[in-house]
Amino acid sequence: MNEQQRTYEFGPFRLDARKKLLWRDGDGVPLAPKVLDTLLVLIELRDRVVSKDELLERVWGRVVVEEGGLARNISVLRKALGEKPDEHQYVITAPGQGYRFVAEVRETAGVEPDVHESVPPPRLRPMRLALISALSVCAAALIVYLGFFAGAERRVSNPLDGAETKRFTDLDGNELDAAISADGRLIAFLSDRDGGYDVWVGGAAGGDFINLTKGRFARMYMDQLHTVGFNPDGTLVWFRAFERNDAGEDVPNVWLVPVTGGAPRRFLDNTTHLAWSPDGRRMVYQQYTPGDPLFVAAADGSGAQRIFVDQPGRHCHMLAWSPDGRYIYFARGPHPTREMDIWRISSAGGEPTRLTYHNAKVGYPTPLEGDSLLYTVTPAGSPAAELYAMDLRTLDTRRVNTGVEEYPSLSSGSGPRRRTLVATVSNPKGMLFTVPIADDVMPESAVQRVELPVAHAVSPRYGPGFIVYLSSRHGPHSLWKLAGGAVTELWRGDDGGVIAPPSLTSDGSRIAFSVHKEGRNMLYAMRSDGSDLRPLASSLDVLDAGSWSADDQWLAVSGRDAQGSRIFKVAAGSQAPLPLTEPLSLLPVWSPDGMFLIYSQSMNGPGYAVRAVTPDGKSRALPELWVPRGGDRYRFTPDGSTVVLLLEEGGRQNFWSYDLRSGARRQLTELAQDAAIRSFDVSRDGKQIIFDRIRDNADIVLIELAR
């Protein structure tokens, strides 16, 4: 009896899914059963990244297998497919997520011969069945054995092995975003020692630090943008600062200032980042216009040629040259959602090549001599900035910091000094505070700390008689509840890190929250006691936990589809998500009466434009309102006519009220500026604000790599 069977053809290979046989140009390719099962799963699920957990489950079932067994299978498979160390044309690694089959596949339906027919595998020489079986077993065993050791030899080495680390700064406040001169003599960095962030410089061998900007520029530090660096001969420091232009817009300009101090001079207008080539003859810079175009120019900025421009709404940040000047590395992706990765483009231009698949807050690519690249990653659902290394020949990666230390920034010198790294090491701590809403501006003395039995707490939300918040111990965020002085863990970060502040229904009976799990962001809802956990909008890759409607029947949530991030309306039941806004929108908050919701529209710049939309997707007029990027920026008061804003005026964070009818603003607080506020909420009676404060506790360290 004939049966239809599936076959997959890719490159010179043909895979018989039913018989589980692989041929290359007609010759049989011996593979151990589990290796072939791994290949089959990857091909069948080739439209997405397959997580390591899913591969282990599909290939080994309930048998407990260490992750190293899967890695060895992948290594053996790549060797059998003939992949070279410097290319992965069939199977790629998505760091922290899993693996994906990327080659073009032709799927056909073949006819299986009747059982009485004897059809040997194509072009296999006739021989006794026993000999074939014995040789196949031996060959498979030999491949597994050799593949194990070949995989071990090809594992990414840790550039930090044997490195010597010493502290460079220990000032009051935070030191961030450091850069080292090409000759390794000087280090420039940002510090808030004197209040707001300024550019400082000091000798790598020690000595005094010099404040080069002395409070002249109000807005310097911006997350996910490199801020300082040196010119080729190390006599000047470049830095980027946002300034208000004649049209009232905040735009970035690049300035130069002597390392010995003096008056800064403007160098490049409308530019966020630049980097000089290792030989000092060229520079690359990123212009502050839609698509973040990249330009290569002469060392003085003349003769600029555009080498790449992305789609509007996507960003290209943190530029770095390869040691030989052939390539430029950069972080690319939709910046508002922090789904960035490392890409590489020829310095002569062309299409960029994607190197990593973290889909997270990725930045600071730092090429080393040889074939290594270091960069930073803050995984989704985790507050910790980790340091990764990549072997540029294989594109394999590994995490290289093994302790609880975090690395928010990284840089290196040039030439022989490329083995000297300068990094930010931080140990961020978050705490929760409250401040009253009153007719007068509330001073810092009115602020009270929320006592919690944890060392780190962020992203608070009010419930009736309780609060919920996120907490972690150097790992993914968990969801916690404080009620009557007792705390309860509602969701463990080990089951998937919570990526955003949760959302509570009007009566506080249900909580929606989003987690990073199995390589994607998933939305869940549960009762406020942690019971009745249910997934919502399984088809969406969500970006936050959204906001409940007044009748608690809908969630407005930002999620991603093929056109980008937008706001969706998600039913508490099982209906499909309904898009409400155009792409590049996020952070929805529903009005208390349910008549409309406000959201942020991503624009080119350091801020978001706040828009409004009705439940049926119709635009609603609002007075012009802009808020800074990053975290919560608006929450409704109970009557719905006013929102509380978290704004930055002159580099200072404070809360303001904003009348949605008239556009009138009123300052609510005058707070100390010793920590960053990321998230807040307004109490249900409208009399109090609860907010987090996060201190990075960041210092600069020097890392001398082993020779």
PEJOWO-V801293 format. One record per backbone hydrogen bond with DSSP energy under -0.5 kcal/mol. NH is the residue of the N-H (numbers start at 1). CO is the residue of the C=O. If there is no record, write none. Layout:
BEGIN
{{NH | CO} {NH | CO}}
END
This chain:
BEGIN
{{5 | 110} {7 | 108} {8 | 15} {9 | 106} {10 | 13} {13 | 10} {14 | 23} {15 | 8} {16 | 14} {16 | 21} {17 | 6} {17 | 15} {18 | 6} {20 | 16} {21 | 16} {23 | 14} {24 | 27} {25 | 12} {27 | 24} {29 | 22} {30 | 28} {36 | 32} {37 | 33} {38 | 34} {39 | 35} {40 | 36} {41 | 37} {42 | 38} {43 | 39} {44 | 40} {45 | 41} {46 | 43} {48 | 45} {50 | 99} {51 | 49} {52 | 97} {55 | 51} {56 | 52} {57 | 53} {58 | 54} {59 | 55} {60 | 56} {61 | 56} {61 | 57} {63 | 60} {65 | 63} {69 | 66} {70 | 66} {71 | 67} {72 | 68} {73 | 69} {74 | 70} {75 | 71} {76 | 72} {77 | 73} {78 | 74} {79 | 75} {80 | 76} {81 | 77} {82 | 79} {83 | 78} {87 | 84} {92 | 100} {94 | 98} {95 | 93} {97 | 94} {98 | 94} {99 | 50} {100 | 92} {101 | 42} {102 | 90} {102 | 100} {103 | 90} {106 | 9} {107 | 105} {108 | 7} {108 | 106} {110 | 5} {110 | 108} {112 | 3} {112 | 110} {117 | 114} {119 | 117} {120 | 118} {124 | 121} {132 | 128} {133 | 129} {134 | 130} {135 | 131} {136 | 132} {137 | 133} {138 | 134} {139 | 135} {140 | 136} {141 | 137} {142 | 138} {143 | 139} {144 | 140} {145 | 141} {146 | 142} {147 | 143} {148 | 144} {149 | 145} {150 | 146} {151 | 147} {152 | 148} {153 | 149} {154 | 150} {155 | 151} {155 | 152} {159 | 157} {161 | 158} {163 | 160} {164 | 704} {166 | 702} {168 | 700} {169 | 700} {175 | 698} {176 | 190} {179 | 188} {181 | 186} {184 | 181} {187 | 202} {188 | 179} {189 | 200} {190 | 176} {191 | 198} {192 | 174} {195 | 192} {196 | 194} {198 | 191} {200 | 189} {201 | 210} {202 | 187} {203 | 208} {204 | 185} {206 | 203} {210 | 201} {212 | 199} {212 | 210} {213 | 199} {216 | 213} {218 | 216} {219 | 242} {220 | 218} {225 | 222} {229 | 238} {231 | 236} {234 | 231} {237 | 257} {238 | 229} {239 | 255} {240 | 227} {241 | 253} {242 | 219} {243 | 251} {245 | 243} {245 | 249} {248 | 245} {251 | 243} {251 | 249} {253 | 241} {254 | 268} {255 | 239} {256 | 265} {257 | 237} {259 | 235} {261 | 258} {265 | 256} {267 | 254} {268 | 254} {271 | 252} {271 | 268} {272 | 286} {273 | 286} {275 | 284} {277 | 282} {280 | 277} {283 | 297} {284 | 275} {285 | 295} {286 | 273} {287 | 285} {287 | 293} {288 | 270} {289 | 287} {292 | 289} {294 | 308} {295 | 285} {296 | 305} {297 | 283} {298 | 302} {299 | 281} {301 | 298} {305 | 296} {307 | 294} {308 | 294} {310 | 291} {314 | 311} {315 | 333} {317 | 331} {320 | 329} {322 | 327} {325 | 322} {328 | 345} {329 | 320} {330 | 343} {331 | 317} {332 | 341} {333 | 315} {334 | 339} {335 | 333} {337 | 334} {338 | 334} {338 | 335} {339 | 334} {340 | 338} {340 | 360} {341 | 332} {343 | 330} {344 | 353} {345 | 328} {347 | 326} {349 | 346} {350 | 307} {353 | 344} {355 | 342} {356 | 342} {360 | 340} {361 | 378} {362 | 360} {363 | 376} {366 | 374} {368 | 372} {373 | 390} {374 | 366} {375 | 388} {376 | 363} {377 | 386} {378 | 361} {379 | 377} {379 | 384} {382 | 379} {383 | 475} {386 | 377} {386 | 384} {388 | 375} {389 | 398} {390 | 373} {391 | 396} {392 | 371} {392 | 390} {394 | 391} {395 | 391} {396 | 391} {398 | 389} {400 | 387} {401 | 387} {402 | 400} {406 | 426} {407 | 385} {409 | 424} {411 | 422} {413 | 417} {413 | 420} {414 | 182} {417 | 414} {418 | 415} {419 | 416} {420 | 417} {421 | 419} {421 | 703} {422 | 411} {423 | 701} {424 | 409} {425 | 423} {425 | 699} {426 | 406} {427 | 696} {429 | 695} {431 | 693} {433 | 691} {434 | 448} {435 | 689} {437 | 687} {438 | 436} {442 | 668} {444 | 670} {446 | 443} {447 | 444} {448 | 434} {450 | 432} {451 | 449} {457 | 430} {458 | 470} {461 | 468} {463 | 466} {465 | 463} {466 | 463} {467 | 482} {468 | 461} {469 | 480} {470 | 458} {471 | 478} {477 | 381} {478 | 471} {479 | 491} {480 | 469} {480 | 478} {481 | 488} {482 | 467} {483 | 481} {483 | 486} {484 | 465} {486 | 483} {488 | 481} {490 | 479} {490 | 488} {491 | 479} {495 | 492} {496 | 493} {497 | 516} {498 | 477} {499 | 514} {500 | 514} {503 | 512} {505 | 510} {508 | 505} {511 | 526} {512 | 503} {513 | 524} {515 | 522} {516 | 497} {517 | 515} {517 | 520} {520 | 517} {522 | 515} {522 | 520} {523 | 536} {524 | 513} {525 | 534} {526 | 511} {527 | 531} {528 | 509} {530 | 527} {534 | 525} {536 | 523} {540 | 537} {541 | 560} {542 | 521} {542 | 540} {543 | 558} {544 | 558} {545 | 501} {547 | 556} {549 | 554} {552 | 549} {555 | 570} {556 | 547} {557 | 555} {557 | 568} {559 | 566} {560 | 541} {561 | 564} {564 | 561} {566 | 559} {568 | 557} {569 | 578} {570 | 555} {570 | 568} {572 | 553} {578 | 569} {580 | 567} {581 | 567} {584 | 565} {585 | 565} {586 | 600} {589 | 598} {591 | 596} {594 | 591} {597 | 613} {598 | 589} {599 | 611} {600 | 586} {601 | 609} {602 | 584} {602 | 600} {603 | 607} {605 | 603} {608 | 627} {609 | 601} {610 | 608} {610 | 625} {611 | 599} {611 | 609} {612 | 620} {613 | 597} {614 | 618} {617 | 614} {620 | 612} {623 | 660} {627 | 608} {629 | 606} {632 | 678} {635 | 644} {637 | 642} {640 | 637} {643 | 658} {644 | 635} {645 | 643} {645 | 656} {646 | 633} {647 | 645} {647 | 654} {649 | 647} {649 | 652} {650 | 648} {652 | 649} {654 | 647} {656 | 645} {657 | 666} {658 | 643} {659 | 664} {660 | 641} {660 | 658} {663 | 659} {666 | 657} {668 | 655} {669 | 655} {670 | 442} {676 | 694} {678 | 676} {681 | 690} {683 | 688} {686 | 683} {689 | 435} {690 | 681} {691 | 433} {692 | 679} {693 | 431} {694 | 676} {695 | 429} {695 | 693} {696 | 694} {699 | 425} {701 | 423} {702 | 166} {703 | 421} {704 | 164} {705 | 419} {705 | 703}}
END
